[in-house]
Amino acid sequence: MGTRSRYRGQVLGFPITLSGGPNAHIELNRVDLLDQRGKKVACRIAPLTLADAARNTAICTPYEPLRAATRYSVHVLGEVSQLGKVMPFDLAWAFTTRDDERPSPPVVAQSASE
């Protein structure tokens, strides 16, 4: 996320991840994360660097923690490259966060130098 990221020192939601097979490269073009009322939840797509040429996991991290016992829907547009072929994808799914009296510990963003 980088040292200049607006995430630094912030409490974040758990990331939305997509994983491909070995030697796959996933690039996200758009991620829509909506709560059960249809309200968009902002999330940041992790930027790609030259070192990510063979990255088989793509990540979008919400700017705030997701609410407990809430249904969310995700719609993702992107491309996966593997074995010299580039294929677009359009995926949608939903999940419900757990309703637990013991909240998960927060995820706090920091740079590698901290």
GROMACS elastic network, one bead per residue, 0.5 to 0.9 nm:
[ bonds ]
;  ai    aj funct       b0    kb
    1     4     6  0.79532   500
    1     5     6  0.58024   500
    1     6     6  0.86964   500
    1     7     6  0.74287   500
    1     8     6  0.82901   500
    1    46     6  0.65276   500
    1    47     6  0.73800   500
    1   109     6  0.82477   500
    1   110     6  0.84772   500
    1   111     6  0.76172   500
    2     5     6  0.53516   500
    2     7     6  0.87521   500
    2     8     6  0.82335   500
    2   110     6  0.83723   500
    2   111     6  0.62383   500
    2   112     6  0.84713   500
    3     6     6  0.86500   500
    3     7     6  0.88647   500
    3     8     6  0.69269   500
    3   110     6  0.74683   500
    3   111     6  0.53358   500
    3   112     6  0.82061   500
    3   113     6  0.85679   500
    4     7     6  0.83137   500
    4     8     6  0.73593   500
    4   111     6  0.88609   500
    5     8     6  0.57760   500
    5   111     6  0.89800   500
    6     9     6  0.83950   500
    6    10     6  0.79409   500
    7    10     6  0.52918   500
    7    11     6  0.79296   500
    7    12     6  0.76520   500
    7    63     6  0.74171   500
    7   108     6  0.82347   500
    7   109     6  0.58150   500
    7   110     6  0.77384   500
    8    11     6  0.87761   500
    8   108     6  0.76642   500
    8   109     6  0.50239   500
    8   110     6  0.51516   500
    8   111     6  0.71714   500
    9   108     6  0.59129   500
    9   109     6  0.53339   500
    9   110     6  0.59036   500
   10    63     6  0.83010   500
   10    64     6  0.83914   500
   10   107     6  0.81589   500
   10   108     6  0.55478   500
   10   109     6  0.58878   500
   10   110     6  0.83439   500
   11    63     6  0.79855   500
   11    64     6  0.66150   500
   11    65     6  0.71254   500
   11   106     6  0.60142   500
   11   107     6  0.55885   500
   11   109     6  0.69182   500
   12    15     6  0.84167   500
   12    61     6  0.73369   500
   12    62     6  0.63185   500
   12    63     6  0.55216   500
   12    65     6  0.51663   500
   12    66     6  0.85692   500
   12   106     6  0.68727   500
   12   107     6  0.54216   500
   12   108     6  0.62148   500
   12   109     6  0.72837   500
   13    43     6  0.88888   500
   13    61     6  0.64819   500
   13    62     6  0.50945   500
   13    63     6  0.64617   500
   13    64     6  0.50182   500
   13    66     6  0.55983   500
   13   106     6  0.76760   500
   13   107     6  0.68528   500
   14    61     6  0.64814   500
   14    62     6  0.69799   500
   14    64     6  0.87382   500
   14    65     6  0.68360   500
   14    66     6  0.76038   500
   14   106     6  0.85541   500
   14   107     6  0.71024   500
   15    43     6  0.85700   500
   15    59     6  0.63200   500
   15    60     6  0.56470   500
   15    62     6  0.64593   500
   16    43     6  0.88685   500
   16    58     6  0.83227   500
   16    59     6  0.57425   500
   16    60     6  0.52088   500
   16    61     6  0.61223   500
   16    62     6  0.79252   500
   16    74     6  0.87242   500
   17    57     6  0.66340   500
   17    58     6  0.56179   500
   17    60     6  0.65492   500
   17    61     6  0.85226   500
   18    26     6  0.79333   500
   18    56     6  0.81516   500
   18    57     6  0.54717   500
   18    58     6  0.52486   500
   18    59     6  0.66841   500
   19    24     6  0.85092   500
   19    25     6  0.89393   500
   19    26     6  0.75769   500
   19    55     6  0.89201   500
   19    56     6  0.55234   500
   19    58     6  0.65023   500
   19    59     6  0.89568   500
   20    23     6  0.81012   500
   20    24     6  0.55552   500
   20    25     6  0.72213   500
   20    26     6  0.69824   500
   20    55     6  0.86969   500
   20    57     6  0.63109   500
   20    58     6  0.87462   500
   20    80     6  0.77168   500
   20    82     6  0.89383   500
   21    24     6  0.54664   500
   21    25     6  0.86699   500
   21    56     6  0.65945   500
   21    82     6  0.82741   500
   22    25     6  0.88135   500
   22    54     6  0.86553   500
   22    56     6  0.68659   500
   22    82     6  0.83280   500
   23    54     6  0.56686   500
   23    55     6  0.74325   500
   23    56     6  0.65891   500
   23    81     6  0.84281   500
   23    82     6  0.62015   500
   23    83     6  0.75221   500
   24    54     6  0.61357   500
   24    55     6  0.66358   500
   24    57     6  0.83659   500
   24    80     6  0.65655   500
   24    81     6  0.56000   500
   24    83     6  0.76916   500
   25    52     6  0.80303   500
   25    53     6  0.66864   500
   25    54     6  0.51292   500
   25    57     6  0.73714   500
   25    58     6  0.84161   500
   25    79     6  0.81360   500
   25    80     6  0.54875   500
   25    81     6  0.50388   500
   25    82     6  0.64982   500
   26    54     6  0.84167   500
   26    55     6  0.66705   500
   26    56     6  0.57390   500
   26    57     6  0.62682   500
   26    58     6  0.58288   500
   26    78     6  0.72933   500
   26    79     6  0.58919   500
   26    81     6  0.65384   500
   26    82     6  0.89575   500
   27    48     6  0.80431   500
   27    55     6  0.88866   500
   27    57     6  0.87039   500
   27    58     6  0.65665   500
   27    77     6  0.88321   500
   27    78     6  0.55447   500
   27    79     6  0.53343   500
   27    80     6  0.63573   500
   27    81     6  0.84171   500
   28    31     6  0.71929   500
   28    45     6  0.71613   500
   28    46     6  0.88588   500
   28    58     6  0.67543   500
   28    59     6  0.82099   500
   28    60     6  0.86226   500
   28    76     6  0.72022   500
   28    77     6  0.61997   500
   28    79     6  0.66407   500
   28    80     6  0.87311   500
   29    45     6  0.85609   500
   29    76     6  0.76715   500
   29    77     6  0.55427   500
   29    79     6  0.76879   500
   30    45     6  0.81966   500
   30    75     6  0.80345   500
   30    76     6  0.56893   500
   30    77     6  0.51392   500
   30    78     6  0.67308   500
   31    43     6  0.78073   500
   31    44     6  0.86266   500
   31    45     6  0.76914   500
   31    60     6  0.73954   500
   31    74     6  0.70610   500
   31    75     6  0.58268   500
   31    77     6  0.66042   500
   31    78     6  0.87522   500
   32    40     6  0.69525   500
   32    41     6  0.76495   500
   32    42     6  0.80630   500
   32    43     6  0.82641   500
   32    73     6  0.79832   500
   32    74     6  0.56155   500
   32    75     6  0.50877   500
   32    76     6  0.64154   500
   32    77     6  0.89404   500
   33    38     6  0.89294   500
   33    39     6  0.83821   500
   33    40     6  0.57943   500
   33    41     6  0.53782   500
   33    42     6  0.71507   500
   33    43     6  0.75465   500
   33    62     6  0.85068   500
   33    72     6  0.68350   500
   33    73     6  0.58187   500
   33    75     6  0.66903   500
   33    76     6  0.86950   500
   34    37     6  0.76174   500
   34    38     6  0.52507   500
   34    39     6  0.52956   500
   34    41     6  0.55992   500
   34    42     6  0.87763   500
   34    71     6  0.86493   500
   34    72     6  0.55189   500
   34    73     6  0.52635   500
   34    74     6  0.65167   500
   34    75     6  0.86732   500
   35    38     6  0.52952   500
   35    39     6  0.54042   500
   35    40     6  0.65545   500
   35    41     6  0.68682   500
   35    66     6  0.87797   500
   35    67     6  0.89278   500
   35    70     6  0.71116   500
   35    71     6  0.61624   500
   35    73     6  0.65398   500
   36    39     6  0.73786   500
   36    70     6  0.65687   500
   36    71     6  0.51375   500
   36    72     6  0.56228   500
   36    73     6  0.75114   500
   37    40     6  0.89336   500
   37    71     6  0.89227   500
   37    72     6  0.89280   500
   38    72     6  0.85599   500
   38    73     6  0.85216   500
   41    62     6  0.68726   500
   41    63     6  0.79511   500
   41    64     6  0.83018   500
   41    66     6  0.86576   500
   42    61     6  0.84362   500
   42    62     6  0.57456   500
   42    63     6  0.59967   500
   42    64     6  0.80430   500
   43    60     6  0.57532   500
   43    63     6  0.54122   500
   43    64     6  0.82436   500
   44    47     6  0.85749   500
   44    59     6  0.81684   500
   44    60     6  0.51063   500
   44    61     6  0.52566   500
   44    62     6  0.63579   500
   44    63     6  0.71366   500
   45    58     6  0.78249   500
   45    59     6  0.58558   500
   45    61     6  0.66071   500
   45    62     6  0.89999   500
   46    58     6  0.71972   500
   46    59     6  0.55488   500
   46    60     6  0.59296   500
   46    61     6  0.75566   500
   47    59     6  0.88351   500
   48    51     6  0.79299   500
   48    52     6  0.58991   500
   48    53     6  0.81361   500
   48    55     6  0.87991   500
   49    52     6  0.52912   500
   49    53     6  0.75091   500
   50    53     6  0.58755   500
   51    54     6  0.78265   500
   51    55     6  0.82280   500
   52    56     6  0.86309   500
   53    56     6  0.89711   500
   54    81     6  0.89149   500
   54    82     6  0.89478   500
   55    58     6  0.75448   500
   56    80     6  0.86128   500
   61    64     6  0.85107   500
   62    65     6  0.68229   500
   62    66     6  0.77302   500
   65   106     6  0.78805   500
   65   107     6  0.85542   500
   66    70     6  0.79218   500
   66    72     6  0.88513   500
   66    97     6  0.75388   500
   67    70     6  0.58995   500
   67    71     6  0.89284   500
   67    97     6  0.70935   500
   67    98     6  0.88544   500
   68    71     6  0.88523   500
   68    96     6  0.82171   500
   68    97     6  0.53365   500
   68    98     6  0.56250   500
   68    99     6  0.52232   500
   68   100     6  0.73242   500
   68   103     6  0.84179   500
   69    96     6  0.62420   500
   69    98     6  0.50478   500
   69   100     6  0.80297   500
   70    95     6  0.83478   500
   70    96     6  0.53472   500
   70    97     6  0.54244   500
   70    98     6  0.76490   500
   70    99     6  0.81918   500
   71    94     6  0.69981   500
   71    95     6  0.56673   500
   71    97     6  0.64815   500
   72    93     6  0.86397   500
   72    94     6  0.55516   500
   72    95     6  0.54904   500
   72    96     6  0.60603   500
   72    97     6  0.78926   500
   73    92     6  0.73196   500
   73    93     6  0.58354   500
   73    95     6  0.64956   500
   73    96     6  0.87234   500
   74    91     6  0.80167   500
   74    92     6  0.54826   500
   74    93     6  0.54369   500
   74    94     6  0.59702   500
   74    95     6  0.83765   500
   75    90     6  0.73687   500
   75    91     6  0.57308   500
   75    93     6  0.67757   500
   75    94     6  0.88105   500
   76    89     6  0.78338   500
   76    90     6  0.57861   500
   76    91     6  0.52236   500
   76    92     6  0.63451   500
   77    88     6  0.75434   500
   77    89     6  0.57886   500
   77    91     6  0.66232   500
   77    92     6  0.89944   500
   78    87     6  0.85629   500
   78    88     6  0.57155   500
   78    89     6  0.54264   500
   78    90     6  0.67827   500
   78    91     6  0.87988   500
   79    86     6  0.65540   500
   79    87     6  0.54950   500
   79    89     6  0.57109   500
   79    90     6  0.87262   500
   80    85     6  0.81608   500
   80    86     6  0.57373   500
   80    87     6  0.53920   500
   80    88     6  0.63389   500
   80    89     6  0.73264   500
   81    84     6  0.65740   500
   81    85     6  0.54735   500
   81    87     6  0.63484   500
   81    88     6  0.87383   500
   82    85     6  0.54097   500
   82    86     6  0.66630   500
   82    87     6  0.84607   500
   83    86     6  0.85438   500
   96    99     6  0.89341   500
   99   102     6  0.88184   500
   99   103     6  0.87197   500
  100   103     6  0.62885   500
  100   104     6  0.87121   500
  102   105     6  0.89646   500
  103   106     6  0.84633   500
  104   107     6  0.88955   500
  110   113     6  0.81420   500
  110   114     6  0.64865   500
  111   114     6  0.56594   500
